[in-house]
């Protein structure tokens, strides 16, 4: 089953790597380079999941996640945080805002694909 997944990261390289991984698993991928654009795309498109970075210009991933939870129909949207950050404080903030999973870069494509498949299967 193909799902639409929003990938939000200010690094074009990371977006490309995640897109390649997700497309290989049969998913449709939307991209955004910061949290403000990502939030707007999450509102405009029927996404099934989002994968967001923390450190981005304009609006960071945690701010995007907090705002996303206030959008009708997106309160329980699965969101993976994919970041170089691993401090307990940031992870706790992510969980508080409803992050489904916290993945530290560099990521393994097979692990990401399996995690996405698992979460989407549970959400279906």
C-alpha positions, 0 to 999 in steps of 0.5 A, spaced: 500 500 500 502 506 497 502 512 503 504 519 502 510 521 506 512 528 508 519 529 508 522 536 512 529 537 512 533 543 510 538 538 507 537 537 500 542 531 500 538 528 506 531 529 503 534 525 497 536 520 501 530 519 505 526 520 498 530 514 495 529 510 501 521 511 501 520 511 494 523 504 493 518 502 499 513 504 494 511 510 497 509 517 494 514 523 497 513 530 498 518 535 500 519 541 504 526 545 506 523 548 513 518 547 518 513 552 516 513 550 508 512 543 511 506 545 516 503 548 510 504 542 506 501 537 511 495 542 511 494 542 504 495 534 502 492 528 505 499 525 508 499 519 512 506 520 515 511 526 516 519 525 517 522 531 520 529 534 522 529 538 528 534 544 526 532 548 520 531 555 519 524 559 519 521 554 523 524 548 526 522 541 527 519 541 534 515 547 533 512 544 526 510 538 530 507 542 536 503 546 531 501 540 527 498 537 533 493 543 533 491 542 525 484 538 525 485 531 522 493 531 524 493 530 531 495 523 531 499 523 524 505 519 525 511 523 525 518 521 525 524 526 528 530 524 524 536 529 526 543 529 529 540 531 535 540 526 541 540 530 547 535 527 553 531 534 553 530 534 546 527 527 545 523 529 551 520 535 548 519 531 541 515 526 545 511 531 549 509 534 542 507 527 540 513 524 536 512 517 534 519 515 533 526 519 534 532 517 529 539 519 529 542 521 523 546 518 519 540 513 519 540 506 516 535 506 510 533 499 511 531 501 519 527 507 516 523 503 511 521 498 516 520 503 522 515 507 517 512 500 514 511 498 522 507 505 524 503 505 517 501 498 518 499 500 525 495 506 523 491 503 518 
